[in-house]
């Protein structure tokens, strides 16, 4: 397994889970992860519909309890 596949496997643990995403502009986004890639681009489903977050704007992702 190469490094790229390993990273992808780690990110995929967030798929279909509810998360809180801290963004560089000190805002937060919450929702269920419906897609994620190796660049940490995330597509969230939340009460506002579908939200796309660019990986370069993300500080961290945490599971919502």
CHARMM internal coordinates of N, CA and C (Angstrom, degrees):
IC EDIT
DIST 1 N 1 CA 1.4560
DIST 1 CA 1 C 1.5330
ANGL 1 N 1 CA 1 C 107.87
DIST 1 C 2 N 1.3341
ANGL 1 CA 1 C 2 N 116.72
DIHE 1 N 1 CA 1 C 2 N 127.95
DIST 2 N 2 CA 1.4569
ANGL 1 C 2 N 2 CA 118.84
DIHE 1 CA 1 C 2 N 2 CA 179.20
DIST 2 CA 2 C 1.5289
ANGL 2 N 2 CA 2 C 111.34
DIHE 1 C 2 N 2 CA 2 C -85.10
DIST 2 C 3 N 1.3345
ANGL 2 CA 2 C 3 N 116.18
DIHE 2 N 2 CA 2 C 3 N 171.79
DIST 3 N 3 CA 1.4726
ANGL 2 C 3 N 3 CA 121.09
DIHE 2 CA 2 C 3 N 3 CA -176.38
DIST 3 CA 3 C 1.5201
ANGL 3 N 3 CA 3 C 112.39
DIHE 2 C 3 N 3 CA 3 C -59.91
DIST 3 C 4 N 1.3361
ANGL 3 CA 3 C 4 N 116.95
DIHE 3 N 3 CA 3 C 4 N -39.42
DIST 4 N 4 CA 1.4614
ANGL 3 C 4 N 4 CA 120.67
DIHE 3 CA 3 C 4 N 4 CA -177.70
DIST 4 CA 4 C 1.5304
ANGL 4 N 4 CA 4 C 110.96
DIHE 3 C 4 N 4 CA 4 C -62.46
DIST 4 C 5 N 1.3261
ANGL 4 CA 4 C 5 N 117.32
DIHE 4 N 4 CA 4 C 5 N -42.38
DIST 5 N 5 CA 1.4559
ANGL 4 C 5 N 5 CA 120.93
DIHE 4 CA 4 C 5 N 5 CA 178.22
DIST 5 CA 5 C 1.5256
ANGL 5 N 5 CA 5 C 110.88
DIHE 4 C 5 N 5 CA 5 C -65.85
DIST 5 C 6 N 1.3258
ANGL 5 CA 5 C 6 N 117.46
DIHE 5 N 5 CA 5 C 6 N -37.24
DIST 6 N 6 CA 1.4589
ANGL 5 C 6 N 6 CA 121.45
DIHE 5 CA 5 C 6 N 6 CA 179.57
DIST 6 CA 6 C 1.5307
ANGL 6 N 6 CA 6 C 110.78
DIHE 5 C 6 N 6 CA 6 C -63.73
DIST 6 C 7 N 1.3224
ANGL 6 CA 6 C 7 N 117.12
DIHE 6 N 6 CA 6 C 7 N -46.45
DIST 7 N 7 CA 1.4593
ANGL 6 C 7 N 7 CA 120.46
DIHE 6 CA 6 C 7 N 7 CA 179.12
DIST 7 CA 7 C 1.5194
ANGL 7 N 7 CA 7 C 109.58
DIHE 6 C 7 N 7 CA 7 C -61.24
DIST 7 C 8 N 1.3134
ANGL 7 CA 7 C 8 N 116.87
DIHE 7 N 7 CA 7 C 8 N -45.94
DIST 8 N 8 CA 1.4523
ANGL 7 C 8 N 8 CA 121.01
DIHE 7 CA 7 C 8 N 8 CA -179.85
DIST 8 CA 8 C 1.5256
ANGL 8 N 8 CA 8 C 110.74
DIHE 7 C 8 N 8 CA 8 C -57.57
DIST 8 C 9 N 1.3166
ANGL 8 CA 8 C 9 N 117.92
DIHE 8 N 8 CA 8 C 9 N -42.09
DIST 9 N 9 CA 1.4575
ANGL 8 C 9 N 9 CA 121.94
DIHE 8 CA 8 C 9 N 9 CA 179.37
DIST 9 CA 9 C 1.5327
ANGL 9 N 9 CA 9 C 110.92
DIHE 8 C 9 N 9 CA 9 C -62.63
DIST 9 C 10 N 1.3342
ANGL 9 CA 9 C 10 N 116.84
DIHE 9 N 9 CA 9 C 10 N -40.58
DIST 10 N 10 CA 1.4610
ANGL 9 C 10 N 10 CA 120.43
DIHE 9 CA 9 C 10 N 10 CA 178.94
DIST 10 CA 10 C 1.5294
ANGL 10 N 10 CA 10 C 111.04
DIHE 9 C 10 N 10 CA 10 C -65.71
DIST 10 C 11 N 1.3345
ANGL 10 CA 10 C 11 N 117.44
DIHE 10 N 10 CA 10 C 11 N -44.57
DIST 11 N 11 CA 1.4626
ANGL 10 C 11 N 11 CA 120.64
DIHE 10 CA 10 C 11 N 11 CA 179.12
DIST 11 CA 11 C 1.5198
ANGL 11 N 11 CA 11 C 111.34
DIHE 10 C 11 N 11 CA 11 C -64.84
DIST 11 C 12 N 1.3255
ANGL 11 CA 11 C 12 N 116.48
DIHE 11 N 11 CA 11 C 12 N -36.07
DIST 12 N 12 CA 1.4653
ANGL 11 C 12 N 12 CA 120.18
DIHE 11 CA 11 C 12 N 12 CA -178.07
DIST 12 CA 12 C 1.5242
ANGL 12 N 12 CA 12 C 113.15
DIHE 11 C 12 N 12 CA 12 C -64.60
DIST 12 C 13 N 1.3210
ANGL 12 CA 12 C 13 N 118.21
DIHE 12 N 12 CA 12 C 13 N -14.60
DIST 13 N 13 CA 1.4627
ANGL 12 C 13 N 13 CA 120.44
DIHE 12 CA 12 C 13 N 13 CA 175.80
DIST 13 CA 13 C 1.5260
ANGL 13 N 13 CA 13 C 111.40
DIHE 12 C 13 N 13 CA 13 C -63.24
DIST 13 C 14 N 1.3427
ANGL 13 CA 13 C 14 N 117.27
DIHE 13 N 13 CA 13 C 14 N -22.96
DIST 14 N 14 CA 1.4626
ANGL 13 C 14 N 14 CA 121.63
DIHE 13 CA 13 C 14 N 14 CA 179.83
DIST 14 CA 14 C 1.5276
ANGL 14 N 14 CA 14 C 112.72
DIHE 13 C 14 N 14 CA 14 C -82.48
DIST 14 C 15 N 1.3281
ANGL 14 CA 14 C 15 N 117.67
DIHE 14 N 14 CA 14 C 15 N -15.64
DIST 15 N 15 CA 1.4617
ANGL 14 C 15 N 15 CA 121.39
DIHE 14 CA 14 C 15 N 15 CA -175.31
DIST 15 CA 15 C 1.5265
ANGL 15 N 15 CA 15 C 110.66
DIHE 14 C 15 N 15 CA 15 C -60.48
DIST 15 C 16 N 1.3339
ANGL 15 CA 15 C 16 N 115.72
DIHE 15 N 15 CA 15 C 16 N 135.53
DIST 16 N 16 CA 1.4723
ANGL 15 C 16 N 16 CA 124.70
DIHE 15 CA 15 C 16 N 16 CA -179.23
DIST 16 CA 16 C 1.5244
ANGL 16 N 16 CA 16 C 113.53
DIHE 15 C 16 N 16 CA 16 C 65.07
DIST 16 C 17 N 1.3308
ANGL 16 CA 16 C 17 N 116.91
DIHE 16 N 16 CA 16 C 17 N 19.19
DIST 17 N 17 CA 1.4682
ANGL 16 C 17 N 17 CA 121.12
DIHE 16 CA 16 C 17 N 17 CA 176.83
DIST 17 CA 17 C 1.5286
ANGL 17 N 17 CA 17 C 108.72
DIHE 16 C 17 N 17 CA 17 C -112.44
DIST 17 C 18 N 1.3165
ANGL 17 CA 17 C 18 N 116.01
DIHE 17 N 17 CA 17 C 18 N 152.13
DIST 18 N 18 CA 1.4639
ANGL 17 C 18 N 18 CA 121.12
DIHE 17 CA 17 C 18 N 18 CA 174.84
DIST 18 CA 18 C 1.5190
ANGL 18 N 18 CA 18 C 108.61
DIHE 17 C 18 N 18 CA 18 C -82.29
DIST 18 C 19 N 1.3416
ANGL 18 CA 18 C 19 N 115.50
DIHE 18 N 18 CA 18 C 19 N 129.65
DIST 19 N 19 CA 1.4577
ANGL 18 C 19 N 19 CA 120.94
DIHE 18 CA 18 C 19 N 19 CA -175.62
DIST 19 CA 19 C 1.5235
ANGL 19 N 19 CA 19 C 110.91
DIHE 18 C 19 N 19 CA 19 C -133.59
DIST 19 C 20 N 1.3222
ANGL 19 CA 19 C 20 N 114.29
DIHE 19 N 19 CA 19 C 20 N 162.97
DIST 20 N 20 CA 1.4633
ANGL 19 C 20 N 20 CA 123.21
DIHE 19 CA 19 C 20 N 20 CA 168.28
DIST 20 CA 20 C 1.5189
ANGL 20 N 20 CA 20 C 105.50
DIHE 19 C 20 N 20 CA 20 C -116.15
DIST 20 C 21 N 1.3259
ANGL 20 CA 20 C 21 N 116.51
DIHE 20 N 20 CA 20 C 21 N 128.57
DIST 21 N 21 CA 1.4580
ANGL 20 C 21 N 21 CA 122.18
DIHE 20 CA 20 C 21 N 21 CA -178.36
DIST 21 CA 21 C 1.5302
ANGL 21 N 21 CA 21 C 108.02
DIHE 20 C 21 N 21 CA 21 C -113.67
DIST 21 C 22 N 1.3187
ANGL 21 CA 21 C 22 N 116.22
DIHE 21 N 21 CA 21 C 22 N 120.90
DIST 22 N 22 CA 1.4676
ANGL 21 C 22 N 22 CA 121.76
DIHE 21 CA 21 C 22 N 22 CA 176.40
DIST 22 CA 22 C 1.5262
ANGL 22 N 22 CA 22 C 107.37
DIHE 21 C 22 N 22 CA 22 C -89.24
DIST 22 C 23 N 1.3379
ANGL 22 CA 22 C 23 N 116.00
DIHE 22 N 22 CA 22 C 23 N 128.73
DIST 23 N 23 CA 1.4630
ANGL 22 C 23 N 23 CA 121.22
DIHE 22 CA 22 C 23 N 23 CA -176.85
DIST 23 CA 23 C 1.5262
ANGL 23 N 23 CA 23 C 111.15
DIHE 22 C 23 N 23 CA 23 C -106.29
DIST 23 C 24 N 1.3204
ANGL 23 CA 23 C 24 N 116.52
DIHE 23 N 23 CA 23 C 24 N 160.30
DIST 24 N 24 CA 1.4656
ANGL 23 C 24 N 24 CA 122.34
DIHE 23 CA 23 C 24 N 24 CA -178.05
DIST 24 CA 24 C 1.5293
ANGL 24 N 24 CA 24 C 113.31
DIHE 23 C 24 N 24 CA 24 C -59.04
DIST 24 C 25 N 1.3261
ANGL 24 CA 24 C 25 N 117.78
DIHE 24 N 24 CA 24 C 25 N -30.92
DIST 25 N 25 CA 1.4677
ANGL 24 C 25 N 25 CA 120.87
DIHE 24 CA 24 C 25 N 25 CA -178.44
DIST 25 CA 25 C 1.5312
ANGL 25 N 25 CA 25 C 112.19
DIHE 24 C 25 N 25 CA 25 C -85.49
DIST 25 C 26 N 1.3236
ANGL 25 CA 25 C 26 N 117.23
DIHE 25 N 25 CA 25 C 26 N 20.41
DIST 26 N 26 CA 1.4636
ANGL 25 C 26 N 26 CA 125.29
DIHE 25 CA 25 C 26 N 26 CA 178.83
DIST 26 CA 26 C 1.5270
ANGL 26 N 26 CA 26 C 113.70
DIHE 25 C 26 N 26 CA 26 C 66.27
DIST 26 C 27 N 1.3230
ANGL 26 CA 26 C 27 N 117.55
DIHE 26 N 26 CA 26 C 27 N 15.31
DIST 27 N 27 CA 1.4533
ANGL 26 C 27 N 27 CA 121.55
DIHE 26 CA 26 C 27 N 27 CA 172.82
DIST 27 CA 27 C 1.5232
ANGL 27 N 27 CA 27 C 109.16
DIHE 26 C 27 N 27 CA 27 C -94.02
DIST 27 C 28 N 1.3178
ANGL 27 CA 27 C 28 N 115.20
DIHE 27 N 27 CA 27 C 28 N 166.67
DIST 28 N 28 CA 1.4563
ANGL 27 C 28 N 28 CA 121.22
DIHE 27 CA 27 C 28 N 28 CA 176.24
DIST 28 CA 28 C 1.5206
ANGL 28 N 28 CA 28 C 109.32
DIHE 27 C 28 N 28 CA 28 C -126.62
DIST 28 C 29 N 1.2940
ANGL 28 CA 28 C 29 N 115.58
DIHE 28 N 28 CA 28 C 29 N 151.31
DIST 29 N 29 CA 1.4585
ANGL 28 C 29 N 29 CA 121.79
DIHE 28 CA 28 C 29 N 29 CA 172.82
DIST 29 CA 29 C 1.5280
ANGL 29 N 29 CA 29 C 106.80
DIHE 28 C 29 N 29 CA 29 C -127.28
DIST 29 C 30 N 1.3227
ANGL 29 CA 29 C 30 N 115.56
DIHE 29 N 29 CA 29 C 30 N 141.25
DIST 30 N 30 CA 1.4614
ANGL 29 C 30 N 30 CA 120.58
DIHE 29 CA 29 C 30 N 30 CA 178.97
DIST 30 CA 30 C 1.5185
ANGL 30 N 30 CA 30 C 109.11
DIHE 29 C 30 N 30 CA 30 C -127.53
DIST 30 C 31 N 1.3135
ANGL 30 CA 30 C 31 N 115.45
DIHE 30 N 30 CA 30 C 31 N 149.25
DIST 31 N 31 CA 1.4502
ANGL 30 C 31 N 31 CA 120.02
DIHE 30 CA 30 C 31 N 31 CA 175.46
DIST 31 CA 31 C 1.5098
ANGL 31 N 31 CA 31 C 111.70
DIHE 30 C 31 N 31 CA 31 C 160.55
DIST 31 C 32 N 1.3331
ANGL 31 CA 31 C 32 N 114.65
DIHE 31 N 31 CA 31 C 32 N -174.65
DIST 32 N 32 CA 1.4564
ANGL 31 C 32 N 32 CA 121.19
DIHE 31 CA 31 C 32 N 32 CA 179.08
DIST 32 CA 32 C 1.5231
ANGL 32 N 32 CA 32 C 108.34
DIHE 31 C 32 N 32 CA 32 C -95.31
DIST 32 C 33 N 1.3381
ANGL 32 CA 32 C 33 N 116.12
DIHE 32 N 32 CA 32 C 33 N 129.95
DIST 33 N 33 CA 1.4610
ANGL 32 C 33 N 33 CA 121.54
DIHE 32 CA 32 C 33 N 33 CA 179.91
DIST 33 CA 33 C 1.5275
ANGL 33 N 33 CA 33 C 108.42
DIHE 32 C 33 N 33 CA 33 C -73.11
DIST 33 C 34 N 1.3437
ANGL 33 CA 33 C 34 N 115.83
DIHE 33 N 33 CA 33 C 34 N 119.85
DIST 34 N 34 CA 1.4630
ANGL 33 C 34 N 34 CA 118.63
DIHE 33 CA 33 C 34 N 34 CA 176.13
DIST 34 CA 34 C 1.5220
ANGL 34 N 34 CA 34 C 111.66
DIHE 33 C 34 N 34 CA 34 C -107.15
DIST 34 C 35 N 1.3432
ANGL 34 CA 34 C 35 N 116.95
DIHE 34 N 34 CA 34 C 35 N -16.01
DIST 35 N 35 CA 1.4677
ANGL 34 C 35 N 35 CA 120.67
DIHE 34 CA 34 C 35 N 35 CA 174.40
DIST 35 CA 35 C 1.5157
ANGL 35 N 35 CA 35 C 109.39
DIHE 34 C 35 N 35 CA 35 C -156.61
DIST 35 C 36 N 1.3355
ANGL 35 CA 35 C 36 N 115.62
DIHE 35 N 35 CA 35 C 36 N 146.45
DIST 36 N 36 CA 1.4656
ANGL 35 C 36 N 36 CA 122.05
DIHE 35 CA 35 C 36 N 36 CA 177.93
DIST 36 CA 36 C 1.5306
ANGL 36 N 36 CA 36 C 107.26
DIHE 35 C 36 N 36 CA 36 C -153.28
DIST 36 C 37 N 1.3415
ANGL 36 CA 36 C 37 N 116.75
DIHE 36 N 36 CA 36 C 37 N 145.58
DIST 37 N 37 CA 1.4578
ANGL 36 C 37 N 37 CA 119.27
DIHE 36 CA 36 C 37 N 37 CA 179.55
DIST 37 CA 37 C 1.5279
ANGL 37 N 37 CA 37 C 110.96
DIHE 36 C 37 N 37 CA 37 C -128.22
DIST 37 C 38 N 1.3339
ANGL 37 CA 37 C 38 N 116.21
DIHE 37 N 37 CA 37 C 38 N -177.88
DIST 38 N 38 CA 1.4685
ANGL 37 C 38 N 38 CA 121.12
DIHE 37 CA 37 C 38 N 38 CA -177.18
DIST 38 CA 38 C 1.5240
ANGL 38 N 38 CA 38 C 113.62
DIHE 37 C 38 N 38 CA 38 C -66.47
DIST 38 C 39 N 1.3346
ANGL 38 CA 38 C 39 N 118.18
DIHE 38 N 38 CA 38 C 39 N -15.70
DIST 39 N 39 CA 1.4636
ANGL 38 C 39 N 39 CA 121.48
DIHE 38 CA 38 C 39 N 39 CA 177.65
DIST 39 CA 39 C 1.5175
ANGL 39 N 39 CA 39 C 111.01
DIHE 38 C 39 N 39 CA 39 C -92.97
DIST 39 C 40 N 1.3164
ANGL 39 CA 39 C 40 N 117.14
DIHE 39 N 39 CA 39 C 40 N 5.69
DIST 40 N 40 CA 1.4568
ANGL 39 C 40 N 40 CA 125.98
DIHE 39 CA 39 C 40 N 40 CA -178.30
DIST 40 CA 40 C 1.5231
ANGL 40 N 40 CA 40 C 112.24
DIHE 39 C 40 N 40 CA 40 C 66.34
DIST 40 C 41 N 1.3409
ANGL 40 CA 40 C 41 N 117.56
DIHE 40 N 40 CA 40 C 41 N 19.97
DIST 41 N 41 CA 1.4576
ANGL 40 C 41 N 41 CA 120.31
DIHE 40 CA 40 C 41 N 41 CA 169.15
DIST 41 CA 41 C 1.5222
ANGL 41 N 41 CA 41 C 106.19
DIHE 40 C 41 N 41 CA 41 C -67.34
DIST 41 C 42 N 1.3246
ANGL 41 CA 41 C 42 N 115.84
DIHE 41 N 41 CA 41 C 42 N 132.51
DIST 42 N 42 CA 1.4615
ANGL 41 C 42 N 42 CA 120.53
DIHE 41 CA 41 C 42 N 42 CA -174.19
DIST 42 CA 42 C 1.5249
ANGL 42 N 42 CA 42 C 109.65
DIHE 41 C 42 N 42 CA 42 C -127.19
DIST 42 C 43 N 1.3286
ANGL 42 CA 42 C 43 N 115.69
DIHE 42 N 42 CA 42 C 43 N 138.84
DIST 43 N 43 CA 1.4540
ANGL 42 C 43 N 43 CA 121.76
DIHE 42 CA 42 C 43 N 43 CA 170.56
DIST 43 CA 43 C 1.5243
ANGL 43 N 43 CA 43 C 106.58
DIHE 42 C 43 N 43 CA 43 C -110.64
DIST 43 C 44 N 1.3465
ANGL 43 CA 43 C 44 N 115.54
DIHE 43 N 43 CA 43 C 44 N 120.79
DIST 44 N 44 CA 1.4590
ANGL 43 C 44 N 44 CA 121.84
DIHE 43 CA 43 C 44 N 44 CA -179.38
DIST 44 CA 44 C 1.5199
ANGL 44 N 44 CA 44 C 110.27
DIHE 43 C 44 N 44 CA 44 C -109.05
DIST 44 C 45 N 1.3166
ANGL 44 CA 44 C 45 N 115.12
DIHE 44 N 44 CA 44 C 45 N 145.97
DIST 45 N 45 CA 1.4606
ANGL 44 C 45 N 45 CA 121.07
DIHE 44 CA 44 C 45 N 45 CA 170.36
DIST 45 CA 45 C 1.5187
ANGL 45 N 45 CA 45 C 106.23
DIHE 44 C 45 N 45 CA 45 C -109.82
DIST 45 C 46 N 1.3364
ANGL 45 CA 45 C 46 N 116.36
DIHE 45 N 45 CA 45 C 46 N 123.08
DIST 46 N 46 CA 1.4600
ANGL 45 C 46 N 46 CA 120.27
DIHE 45 CA 45 C 46 N 46 CA 179.27
DIST 46 CA 46 C 1.5272
ANGL 46 N 46 CA 46 C 109.60
DIHE 45 C 46 N 46 CA 46 C -140.73
DIST 46 C 47 N 1.3276
ANGL 46 CA 46 C 47 N 117.23
DIHE 46 N 46 CA 46 C 47 N -171.07
DIST 47 N 47 CA 1.4707
ANGL 46 C 47 N 47 CA 120.63
DIHE 46 CA 46 C 47 N 47 CA -176.06
DIST 47 CA 47 C 1.5283
ANGL 47 N 47 CA 47 C 112.40
DIHE 46 C 47 N 47 CA 47 C -64.26
DIST 47 C 48 N 1.3398
ANGL 47 CA 47 C 48 N 117.36
DIHE 47 N 47 CA 47 C 48 N -18.92
DIST 48 N 48 CA 1.4718
ANGL 47 C 48 N 48 CA 121.53
DIHE 47 CA 47 C 48 N 48 CA 178.42
DIST 48 CA 48 C 1.5166
ANGL 48 N 48 CA 48 C 112.23
DIHE 47 C 48 N 48 CA 48 C -90.11
DIST 48 C 49 N 1.3155
ANGL 48 CA 48 C 49 N 118.29
DIHE 48 N 48 CA 48 C 49 N -0.67
DIST 49 N 49 CA 1.4588
ANGL 48 C 49 N 49 CA 122.34
DIHE 48 CA 48 C 49 N 49 CA -177.97
DIST 49 CA 49 C 1.5092
ANGL 49 N 49 CA 49 C 111.45
DIHE 48 C 49 N 49 CA 49 C 110.88
DIST 49 C 50 N 1.3351
ANGL 49 CA 49 C 50 N 116.32
DIHE 49 N 49 CA 49 C 50 N -134.18
DIST 50 N 50 CA 1.4611
ANGL 49 C 50 N 50 CA 122.24
DIHE 49 CA 49 C 50 N 50 CA -178.62
DIST 50 CA 50 C 1.5288
ANGL 50 N 50 CA 50 C 108.86
DIHE 49 C 50 N 50 CA 50 C -103.62
DIST 50 C 51 N 1.3316
ANGL 50 CA 50 C 51 N 116.50
DIHE 50 N 50 CA 50 C 51 N 132.74
DIST 51 N 51 CA 1.4591
ANGL 50 C 51 N 51 CA 122.02
DIHE 50 CA 50 C 51 N 51 CA -179.94
DIST 51 CA 51 C 1.5285
ANGL 51 N 51 CA 51 C 108.50
DIHE 50 C 51 N 51 CA 51 C -127.16
DIST 51 C 52 N 1.3271
ANGL 51 CA 51 C 52 N 116.61
DIHE 51 N 51 CA 51 C 52 N 131.89
DIST 52 N 52 CA 1.4572
ANGL 51 C 52 N 52 CA 122.01
DIHE 51 CA 51 C 52 N 52 CA 178.91
DIST 52 CA 52 C 1.5198
ANGL 52 N 52 CA 52 C 109.34
DIHE 51 C 52 N 52 CA 52 C -107.69
DIST 52 C 53 N 1.3302
ANGL 52 CA 52 C 53 N 116.62
DIHE 52 N 52 CA 52 C 53 N 128.94
DIST 53 N 53 CA 1.4611
ANGL 52 C 53 N 53 CA 122.15
DIHE 52 CA 52 C 53 N 53 CA -179.98
DIST 53 CA 53 C 1.5216
ANGL 53 N 53 CA 53 C 109.21
DIHE 52 C 53 N 53 CA 53 C -118.08
DIST 53 C 54 N 1.3252
ANGL 53 CA 53 C 54 N 116.19
DIHE 53 N 53 CA 53 C 54 N 128.23
DIST 54 N 54 CA 1.4650
ANGL 53 C 54 N 54 CA 121.22
DIHE 53 CA 53 C 54 N 54 CA 177.82
DIST 54 CA 54 C 1.5237
ANGL 54 N 54 CA 54 C 109.20
DIHE 53 C 54 N 54 CA 54 C -76.83
DIST 54 C 55 N 1.3188
ANGL 54 CA 54 C 55 N 116.45
DIHE 54 N 54 CA 54 C 55 N 136.67
DIST 55 N 55 CA 1.4585
ANGL 54 C 55 N 55 CA 121.78
DIHE 54 CA 54 C 55 N 55 CA -178.15
DIST 55 CA 55 C 1.5149
ANGL 55 N 55 CA 55 C 113.78
DIHE 54 C 55 N 55 CA 55 C -57.49
DIST 55 C 56 N 1.3301
ANGL 55 CA 55 C 56 N 118.40
DIHE 55 N 55 CA 55 C 56 N -33.54
DIST 56 N 56 CA 1.4574
ANGL 55 C 56 N 56 CA 121.83
DIHE 55 CA 55 C 56 N 56 CA 179.70
DIST 56 CA 56 C 1.5150
ANGL 56 N 56 CA 56 C 114.16
DIHE 55 C 56 N 56 CA 56 C -67.62
DIST 56 C 57 N 1.3244
ANGL 56 CA 56 C 57 N 117.20
DIHE 56 N 56 CA 56 C 57 N -16.21
DIST 57 N 57 CA 1.4697
ANGL 56 C 57 N 57 CA 121.42
DIHE 56 CA 56 C 57 N 57 CA 179.35
DIST 57 CA 57 C 1.5196
ANGL 57 N 57 CA 57 C 113.16
DIHE 56 C 57 N 57 CA 57 C -96.94
DIST 57 C 58 N 1.3295
ANGL 57 CA 57 C 58 N 116.94
DIHE 57 N 57 CA 57 C 58 N -1.83
DIST 58 N 58 CA 1.4598
ANGL 57 C 58 N 58 CA 121.38
DIHE 57 CA 57 C 58 N 58 CA -174.81
DIST 58 CA 58 C 1.5205
ANGL 58 N 58 CA 58 C 110.55
DIHE 57 C 58 N 58 CA 58 C -96.36
DIST 58 C 59 N 1.3383
ANGL 58 CA 58 C 59 N 115.35
DIHE 58 N 58 CA 58 C 59 N 129.32
DIST 59 N 59 CA 1.4657
ANGL 58 C 59 N 59 CA 121.68
DIHE 58 CA 58 C 59 N 59 CA 175.78
DIST 59 CA 59 C 1.5255
ANGL 59 N 59 CA 59 C 109.80
DIHE 58 C 59 N 59 CA 59 C -88.40
DIST 59 C 60 N 1.3434
ANGL 59 CA 59 C 60 N 116.20
DIHE 59 N 59 CA 59 C 60 N -51.00
DIST 60 N 60 CA 1.4641
ANGL 59 C 60 N 60 CA 119.77
DIHE 59 CA 59 C 60 N 60 CA 175.55
DIST 60 CA 60 C 1.5204
ANGL 60 N 60 CA 60 C 110.65
DIHE 59 C 60 N 60 CA 60 C -157.70
DIST 60 C 61 N 1.3280
ANGL 60 CA 60 C 61 N 114.49
DIHE 60 N 60 CA 60 C 61 N 163.25
DIST 61 N 61 CA 1.4654
ANGL 60 C 61 N 61 CA 122.61
DIHE 60 CA 60 C 61 N 61 CA 178.44
DIST 61 CA 61 C 1.5170
ANGL 61 N 61 CA 61 C 106.61
DIHE 60 C 61 N 61 CA 61 C -125.87
DIST 61 C 62 N 1.3338
ANGL 61 CA 61 C 62 N 116.36
DIHE 61 N 61 CA 61 C 62 N 131.46
DIST 62 N 62 CA 1.4656
ANGL 61 C 62 N 62 CA 119.06
DIHE 61 CA 61 C 62 N 62 CA 177.14
DIST 62 CA 62 C 1.5261
ANGL 62 N 62 CA 62 C 108.87
DIHE 61 C 62 N 62 CA 62 C -131.42
DIST 62 C 63 N 1.3296
ANGL 62 CA 62 C 63 N 115.46
DIHE 62 N 62 CA 62 C 63 N 148.24
DIST 63 N 63 CA 1.4585
ANGL 62 C 63 N 63 CA 120.88
DIHE 62 CA 62 C 63 N 63 CA 176.67
DIST 63 CA 63 C 1.5234
ANGL 63 N 63 CA 63 C 109.16
DIHE 62 C 63 N 63 CA 63 C -69.36
DIST 63 C 64 N 1.3118
ANGL 63 CA 63 C 64 N 115.69
DIHE 63 N 63 CA 63 C 64 N 138.32
DIST 64 N 64 CA 1.4615
ANGL 63 C 64 N 64 CA 121.07
DIHE 63 CA 63 C 64 N 64 CA 178.17
DIST 64 CA 64 C 1.5183
ANGL 64 N 64 CA 64 C 108.04
DIHE 63 C 64 N 64 CA 64 C -87.57
DIST 64 C 65 N 1.3058
ANGL 64 CA 64 C 65 N 115.80
DIHE 64 N 64 CA 64 C 65 N 131.52
DIST 65 N 65 CA 1.4751
ANGL 64 C 65 N 65 CA 119.64
DIHE 64 CA 64 C 65 N 65 CA -178.31
DIST 65 CA 65 C 1.5052
ANGL 65 N 65 CA 65 C 111.34
DIHE 64 C 65 N 65 CA 65 C -86.31
END
COOR INIT
IC SEED 1 N 1 CA 1 C
IC BUILD
